[in-house]
Amino acid sequence: MLAAAATGSTLGLAGCGDLAGSDGDAPGQTDDGTDGGGESDADGDRASATVALDVRSEIQAAREEIGTRVEDGNLSQEEAQTELLDAQAEIVSAAVEDLKSYAADVDGLSVADANERAGAALVSGPATGVLGTLETDAVSALLSAADFPAPQDGGQPNGS
């Protein structure tokens, strides 16, 4: 129960998205190759996309370490849940910072928004820069910009 409650919403996008629609195109992709979200300039070389952050292995390692401490009696269930949520937030925040660092090195690329709870970020800039995010350790998948899960107020899980 602890593992599911703590990581369910964060890993909703982290490499688990359906990248192809029923016709084989990425969700939101139009026939002209743009993302369908209106993020394109006259040359067609600008793009925006949702990136799923690659945080699974780090969160799994934290979960296992905390689970071992619970089994050994060194940590209560409540403490473990709090500690896992804190570790999860730290891991995802570090992945967002890695992505921002990559974006700072690519002319015109920016991280427009981040939803740390969902493990996703919205990037925009040159199409080659957006695609290049896949080469970073922080990113596991690119999704349509329309798939970006807007952060919800009140700390409620976003259900993704």
N, C-alpha and C positions, 0 to 999 in steps of 0.2 A: 504494500500500500504506500509506503514511504517513497519508493522509487517512482511509482506512477504519479503520485501527487506532485512531487517536486520537479519532475522533468517533462511531464506531459505537454505543458504549454510551450516550454522553451524549445523542445525538439519538434514542434509541429511542422516547421518548415525545414529544419536542418537536414537537408538531403532526402526528405520524404515527399516531395511534391510530385505530382503527375505532370511531367514536362511535355507531354504530347497530348493534344486534343484528339477527338475522334477522327479528324481528317489528317492527322500527322503533324499539323502545325503546332507550334508552341501556343499556349493559351494567350489570346489577345494579339497574336501576330497576324498582320495583314498580308495579302499577297505581294505587296511591294517591299516586304521585309522590315517595315517599321513596326513598332510595338503596339500600334493602334491607340496609344495613349496621347498622341499629339506631340510627343517629344522628338521632334525632328526639325532640322533647319533646312534651308533651301538646298544645300548640298547633300542632304540626307546622311551626313556623317555624325550626327548626334543621336544619342540613344539614352534610354533610362531602363533600368531593370531592377528587380528585387533579387538580392543575393541571399542564398541560404548559407548561414555561417556553419563552418565545419567544427563543431564543438562536441560531437558525440563521444569520442574516445576520452577526452579530458573529463567530461561529466561522468562517464561510466567509471573511470578510475577513482574519482572523488566519491561516487556512490559506494563503490566496493570498500574503500578505505573507511568510510564512515560506518558502513554496515558491519565491518569487522569490529570496530570499536563498540558498536551496540551489542553485538554477540558476546564480546568479552566483558560486558557489563560496565564499561567505562563511559557510556553515554546513554542517556535516556532517549526514548523515541522522539519526544518533543525537542530535545536539544539537537538530535540528529537531523530532524526536519529543518530546523532553523539553520544549522550548519550547512546542510546540503543546499538550501536556497541561497545562502550567502556565497558558497563556493560556485554555484551555478552562475550567479550574477557576476562574480569576478571573472570567470572563464569567458562568458559571453562578452563582457566589457572589454577584455583583452583582445578578443577576436575583432571587435568593432574598431579598436585602436589600431590593430594591425592593418585592417582594411583602410582606415583613414590615412595611415602612413603610406600605403601603396598609392592611394589617390593623390596624395600631396606630391608624389614623384611623377605623376602623369599630367601633362598640361591640359587643363580644362576639366579634369575628372574630379567629381566631388561626391561625398556621401551626404545626400540630401536629408536623410532621416534614418533613424535606427529604431527598431523595436527589439530591445534586448530580451524581453520576456518571450518573444516568438523566435528569437535567434535569427533575425533577418535585418537587412539594411537595404535602403533604396539608394542606388547610385545613378548618377547621370553625367554625361560628358561625351567625348568622342567614342564612336562605336567600338573602335579597336581597344580603347582603354577599358570600356565596360566589359568586353569579351576577355580582356587580359586579366580581369579579376579572378577568373577561373584558375589562373596559374599561381595564385597566392595560396598559402597554406590556410588562410582564414575562410576560404570560400569552398563550398561543396557543390553548389548548383546555381544556375541563373534561372529566374522565373520572370514572367511578365511584370512590368511595373504595376499593372492593375492588381496583381496578386499581393502587393505589399499590405501586411496586416497593420492597420493603424493602431498605435498604442491606445489602450482604453484607460479612462480615468478611474480612480478609486482602487487601483491595484488588482482588479478582477482579471482572471485569466481570459485571454481573448478567444479561447475555444478553437484555435487553429491546430 
